[in-house]
């Protein structure tokens, strides 16, 4: 009880701080213990700005703002440091001997031809605006835009597959197949090779991670990247 009283006194007077070594942002009084589903209110402290309401008239239609989270949840928002967990984030990693600028670049690269002998490259009337290597070096909306162009070509070609190391695999499969396993492996490589990613993921504690964008109903498993992060987070404990 004495220790609790001292803690409350320090907190009330604003003299309690957290350092970066605690794996939480230095926040002074700007943190609180977010209640977890099925847990007591003695959960780890989280930075309050993860839930700070945002008012932005220019907000894109696809975005879900931080205040949409319910108790025990947090939005993986690109408006704060949690955005490092987004596939869009510039978090370089090496996977099977090749370098990628982001998970998004890795993902969209698979939609592009693997050289001039690839049947996608030889299809008449189809223009590929980037090379596979160029897409691998992209991040964020550049990589997403490259993927959108590639998906348009896939529709024209009536194909539903992508490739990695010259192996074809179904794209947008409901089964957790090879594409799913590759995305999980790429996210694990990102986690293992970027200390800041590990730090931020650990800092989320037991919070339920939710995407900052509207998702289609019942998407394939690899599209549910927040669920994958929570699985990887469990392996850090």
Order of alpha helices (4+ residues) and beta strands (2+ residues): alpha-beta-beta-beta-beta-beta-alpha-alpha-alpha-alpha-beta-beta-alpha-alpha-beta-alpha
